[in-house]
Amino acid sequence: MNTEFEVKILAIDIDEIIVKLAELGAEKIGEKQQRRFVYDLMPKKENLWIRLRTDGQKTTMTLKEIQNDKIDGTKEIEILVDDFDKTKIFLEKLGYEHKSYQENRRTSYILDGVEIEIDLWPLIPPYVEIEGKSVDMKLNEW
């Protein structure tokens, strides 16, 4: 499984983050609406699940495993699939029932190869997700 190097900063001030990203020279990639289904494995395993997600342009099916809460504590195997609805049917035919359906709005930026995502979800404060290729992300500039 691949290691996901990611950190989340919760309950952000969106305007403040956008100004800081502009000051640092981040490039805005765009805004997308995301939809996802989340499935438990069968039999259920703690901290291990399947996510089917689409933003209307890219659809992925991912096996995610939380090993610990450190920046490198999440492992994942992600594959591209070409059809969100057919993949959902495929999983259902295998016997999986989604435990949740989620939608969010995501604004994406890139800075020095690091992906910065501002996420807006119903009923929770906005947060920023920072993901890079290693633990050595320039987080001290924030």
N, C-alpha and C positions, 0 to 999 in steps of 0.2 A: 504494500500500500504506500502511496505517496504521503509525505508529511505536508500538512497545511500549516504555513507560518502566518498566523493571523492574530490580531488583537482587536478587541472592540472597546470603544469608548462610549459609555452610556450617557443618556440624557444630555445631549450636546445642544449648544446654541448654533443652529444651522447657519445663520448670517455670519457669526464669528468664524466658523470653520471655513466657509466659502471665501471670506476675506483672507484668512491665513493661507489657504490653498493658492489664491491669486498671488499673494506676496511671495510665496515659495516658487512660483512658476509652474504650478500644476496645470495640465491640459485637461479640460473638460471633455469627456468622451461622449456623454449623452445621458438621457433619462429614459427609463424603461419601467413598465409594469411587469412584475413577476407573479407567476402562479406556481404553486407547488403542492404535491401530495407527499405525505410522509407515511411510511409503512414500517411496522415492526417486522423483524425476522420471525420465521417459524421454525423451531420454537423461539419465543422471544428471548433476546439476549440484552442484558443491561448495557447501555451506552453504545449500541450498535443498531443502525437503522438504514433504510433505503429512502432516498429523496428523488422524486421525479420533479424537475423544474423546467419552466420555459419563460422566456421573456418575449416570445413572439417571433424571434429571429433564431435563437439558439436554444435547443432542448437537450438536457442532460439527465442521465440516471446515475446516481452516486450512492456508493456504499460508504457510510461515514461511521467512524469509531472514535469516541472520546476516550483517550487513555489517561489524561490528566488535564488540569486547567492552565497549564503553561502555554506560552506562545506557540510551541511546537507539539502540543498535546493531542491534536486531532489528526487522524490518519484518514485517507479517503482513496477510493478508486472511482474515477469519473469517466463515463463513456458518453459520447455524443449519440443521440438517437434522432431520427428524422421526423417523428410524429408523436407529439405529446399524448393525444387521445388514444392512438393505437398502442402506445407503450403502457398506458394506464390499463387498457383492456387486457394486454398481455400479462401484466402483473396480476390482475384479477383472475384470469384463467389459471394462473399458477396457484391460486388460493389466497393471495394477499388481499387484505382489506385495508384501505387507508385509515390511519388513526387520526389524521387531521388534513385539512385543506387550508392553505394560507395564501394570502395575496399581500404584496407590498409594492411600494414605489421606490426605485433606486436611482440615484444620480451618481454617475461614475466619473472618476478622475484618475489620471496617471501622473506620477512624479518619480523620476529616476528609476523606472521599472517597478515601482511599487503601486499597487492598485488601492485606491481610496474610494470607498463607497459610502454615500450618505443614504441611510435606509429610513423610510417612513412606513410604519405599521399602524393598523388600527389599534387604538386603546393603549399604546405604549409610547413613551417619549422617543424622539428620534435619536439615532445613534450613528456613529461612524465605524466602519470596519476597514482595517488596514491590513493588506495581505501582500507578502513579498516572497522571494525565492529562498530566503534564509532568515535566521534570527537577527542578522545584521541589517536592520532597517533603520533609517535615520529618524527614529522616534524622538530623539532628544531635541529636534528642531521644533517640535510641537509644543 
